[in-house]
Amino acid sequence: MRTSRLLLSVLTIAGAAIVAAAHAAGAQGVRIKFAAWPESVLLDTLRQNRELSTDPAKVYQAVLQTYAALGIPTGHTDGKTGIIGSERFERMRVLADAPMSKWFNCGGDGNAGPHANEYRVEIAIVTWVEANAPGGPAAKIGVAAAASARDVSGVFRNPMGCSSTGELEKKIIERVARLVGGAE
C-alpha cells in the first residue's frame, strides 16, 4: 500500500512537471481528429515557423486578412493566445487559386491525376501568432495544415490521410509577411 502511494505521488509530480514544461515551451495542444487516422493529429508538431519584426497584433490581423483572401474559412480564433483556426472545411479540386495537389499529397494518382485533385479533401489549418522574447524580432508566426480525402465515386470509400506539401503554410506566412512589412 505504501509503495503504491509513493509511486502515485511520483507519477503525479512527473506528470505535473511534463505539463509545466510543455506550457513553458509554448505548446498549444491543438489537435484535430480525421476519420482517416485512428488517433488525433497534434497540429503543433507540424508547424512551420517564421520570425517577423512587427507587432503581434498586426500579424494576427494580417493572418485573418490572408485567410479571407485565400478562401480559407476562419473557425475558432483566440486573440488572447494568438491562435487562428480553420478546422474541418472541405474543398474539391482547388484551394487558394491552385490545384489541391499543390498543397496536399493524398496517396498518389488516379485516372484523372493526383487524388488530391479528384477527391473531396477535408482540411484543418491553424496559425499561431506569438510575441518573441525582448531584443529579438517582435513576433513569431507558425502555420500547420493537415487533411484527409475521400473518393467521391461511391459512399463506401474509406478516407485516406493526406500529407501537406508545405506550400500552403509557406504561402500563408509569405503573404502575412508582405502585409505587415516585417519579414526577417
C-alpha positions, 0 to 999 in steps of 0.5 A, spaced: 500 500 500 505 504 501 509 503 495 503 504 491 502 511 494 509 513 493 509 511 486 502 515 485 505 521 488 511 520 483 507 519 477 503 525 479 509 530 480 512 527 473 506 528 470 505 535 473 512 537 471 511 534 463 505 539 463 509 545 466 514 544 461 510 543 455 506 550 457 513 553 458 515 551 451 509 554 448 505 548 446 498 549 444 495 542 444 491 543 438 489 537 435 484 535 430 481 528 429 480 525 421 476 519 420 482 517 416 487 516 422 485 512 428 488 517 433 488 525 433 493 529 429 497 534 434 497 540 429 503 543 433 508 538 431 507 540 424 508 547 424 512 551 420 515 557 423 517 564 421 520 570 425 517 577 423 519 584 426 512 587 427 507 587 432 503 581 434 497 584 433 498 586 426 500 579 424 494 576 427 490 581 423 494 580 417 493 572 418 485 573 418 486 578 412 490 572 408 485 567 410 479 571 407 483 572 401 485 565 400 478 562 401 480 559 407 474 559 412 476 562 419 473 557 425 475 558 432 480 564 433 483 566 440 486 573 440 488 572 447 493 566 445 494 568 438 491 562 435 487 562 428 483 556 426 480 553 420 478 546 422 474 541 418 472 545 411 472 541 405 474 543 398 474 539 391 479 540 386 482 547 388 484 551 394 487 558 394 487 559 386 491 552 385 490 545 384 489 541 391 495 537 389 499 543 390 498 543 397 496 536 399 499 529 397 493 524 398 496 517 396 498 518 389 494 518 382 488 516 379 485 516 372 484 523 372 491 525 376 493 526 383 487 524 388 488 530 391 485 533 385 479 528 384 477 527 391 473 531 396 479 533 401 477 535 408 482 540 411 484 543 418 489 549 418 491 553 424 496 559 425 499 561 431 501 568 432 506 569 438 510 575 441 518 573 441 522 574 447 525 582 448 531 584 443 529 579 438 524 580 432 517 582 435 513 576 433 513 569 431 508 566 426 507 558 425 502 555 420 500 547 420 495 544 415 493 537 415 487 533 411 484 527 409 480 525 402 475 521 400 473 518 393 467 521 391 465 515 386 461 511 391 459 512 399 463 506 401 470 509 400 474 509 406 478 516 407 485 516 406 490 521 410 493 526 406 500 529 407 501 537 406 506 539 401 508 545 405 506 550 400 500 552 403 503 554 410 509 557 406 504 561 402 500 563 408 506 566 412 509 569 405 503 573 404 502 575 412 509 577 411 508 582 405 502 585 409 505 587 415 512 589 412 516 585 417 519 579 414 526 577 417 
